Amino acid sequence: MILDRRALIGTGLSASAWAAGGMMLAAAPTAARAAPLPAVPGDMTLGSPKAKVQVVEYASLSCTHCAHWNNDVFPQLKARFIDTGKVRYVFREFLTQPTEFAAAGYLLARRVGADRYFQVTDAVFKQQTAIFESEDLWGGLLKIGKSFGLTEEQFTAALSDKAALEALNARVAKAAERDQIESTPTFFVNGQRLVGGQPIEAFAAAIDKAAASKPAPAKPAKG
């Protein structure tokens, strides 16, 4: 599977630290942190900022487990907890193999704009299997870009944006260092780490536990 070499995708990707390609679906949660994770530059969010519970997801657009979770579990989480004001959802970008595809998808989503960012990532996740099977990563993402009103020239420019790619790489490197992210999807529910594409029941239990706990002050971000 390749991307068209007209774009600069891949020239600045730092793939070695996060090239595992996703994570197993069933993994036990680790010990909880004391508080929700502090906000960091680049966060994309849904839900009330006043929600008592924060759910942070680290995901990669090229991760098949992330796509499965997005398509099958996230709609339930959104309907039950985000749309009802119980959860503030924070999405953070990560890169797994093929890193070029994940990075291109994120560059595309940010080019389309914050107000439609989640619509773009959802489209990529839903079409991920078909795009991978076609082996035309460039064409698959271009089709999505056009569906959001971009011309091929605008799409190419978005994927060739070195500054945006450097910013993405910086966010991913910080995530690996700050929150020790090694695979996707990885979640934090008010600081409690959940690794892998957990079912809605696991999130419901973690959210209920977090909502019932006495809140602790959030720790400052580490750079």
N, C-alpha and C positions, 0 to 999 in steps of 0.2 A: 504494500500500500504506500503510495507516495503522494505528496503535494506537488502541484505545479511549481517548477523552479523559478518561475517569474517572480514569485514572492520571496521575501527575505526570511520566511519562517525557517527556523532551525539554526540560523547562523549564530544566535545568541542564547540558545537554550542550555541551561545547566541541568542536564538530566541525571547525572550520576547518583545524586543523593536521594532521588525519589523515583527510580525507574522500576519499582517492583510490579507495577501494573495492576494495582488494586489489592483488595484484601478479602479473606474468606468471609462468608456471610455470618457464620455463627462464632462469636467471640465474646467472652465474658467481660463485663465492665470492670475497670480497675478502681482503685480507691478514689474517693471524691475529693475535689478541691474544696476550699473554704468558701468560694464565692464565684459568681459569674465571671467569665473572662472579660478583661477590659477591651474597650473598642480599639481598633487599629485602623490605620489608613487603608482604604480599599474595601472595607466591609460593605456588603450588600445586604439589606435587611427587609423583613416583612413583619407586620404586626405592631402592636402598641408598644411604644418605648416605656410605658408604665407597667407593662406586664411583670409579674413577680418572678416568672421563670424565663430564663434565656436558653435557647437551644442553638448551639453553634455547630455548623457542619463544614468540614473540610472535604471537598470533593474534586474529582477530576472528570472532565468531559469525555475522556477516553477510557474511563474505568467502567467496565460492564456491570460491576456490582453497584456502582453509583447510579447508573442508568436504571437498573432494576428497582433500586430503592426509590428513585425519583418517580418512576412510572407507577409503582404499585403501593408504596407506603406513604410517600410525601402527601398525596392528595388527602389521605385520611388524617395525617398530622395537621395539615392546613385547616381542614374543615372543623376538626374537633378542638384544636388548641390555638392556632394562630388567628383564624377569623373570629373567634369568640373572645379574643383579648387576653387569653391565659398565657400565651407564649410570645416572646420576641424571638424571631428566627433570624439568625445571622449566617450568611453564606460566605465562605472563604475559599478562594481558588487554590488548587494544587495541581501538580502535573505528574501523570503516570504515562507509561508507554501506550501508544505512540505519542510522545510529548508534543510533537509538532501539531497534531490534531487537537489536543487539549488546549494548547496555547492559542492556536488559530481561532478556536471556538470562543475563548474568552476575549480575545482582541475584537472579534466580531460583535459579541454581546455588548462590550463597552462602547464600540463605535455606534451601534444602534441607539444606545442611550440608557440612562439609569431607569427611566420610567418603563422601559420594555426589556430590561436586562433579563429578568426571570422568564419572560416569554421566549427569548432567544435560547437560553440554556435549556429550557424545557423542550424546545423544538429539536435541539441537538441531541439531547438524551433520548427522545422518542424516535429519532431517525438514525441513531447511532448504529444499530445492527445492520440496517439496510445500506448505510454508507460504507461500513466496513466490508460487507459482502460484495459491494460493487467495486471495491478497491479504488474508488475515485474519491479520495478525501476532499480534494479541492472542489470538484464539481458538486459534491454533496453539500458542503458548506456554502458554496456560491448560491446554490438553489435556495438555501435558507436565507442568506443575505438578501437575495432578490425579493423573497416573500415579505421582507420587512422594509422594502422600498429602496434598497441600495442598488446602484448600478454596478456593473462589473468593475468599472474603474474605481468606484468608491470602496468596493470590497477589497480590491487589490491593494489600494492605499492603506486600508485598515490593517491588513495582514503584513504590510511592509513597514509599519510604524515602529522604528527602532526604539524610540523613547517609551512607547507603550509596552513593548516587549521587555525592555529593561526593568520597567516598573513592576511588571508581572513576575519576572524572575526574582526581584528583590522581595516581593511579598511572599513568594514560595520559600525562599531561603530563610526568611525571618520565621515563617511558620515552623519549618523543620527545626530551627534552633530554639525558638521561644516556647512552643507548645509540643515539641518532640513528635511531630507528625511524621510517620514513616510509611503509612499506607492509607488507602481510601476505600470506603468512606470512614472518617473518624468524626465522632460527635462529642460535644460537651453539653451536659444538661446542668446548668448552674455549677459548672466546673467538674461534674462527674463525667469521666471519660467512658464512652461506649464505642467500641471498635467493631466495624463491620456493619453490614446492612441489616440491622436489627428490625424485628417486626414491630408493628404499632403497639403491641402489648408491652414490650420492653420500654418504649418511650412513655407510654401512659403511666407505668409504674414509677419511672424515674421522675417524671413531671409531677406526679402526685406527691412523691417524697420531697422534692424540692419545694413545692408550694407549701408543704406543711412545716418546713424547717424555718428556724429563725434566720433571717438574712444576715450574712456577714459582709463587712465592707469589701468592695471590690479592690483587688490589688492593682497598682499602677502598671501600665504596660512597660515591658523591657525594651525600650528603644523602638 
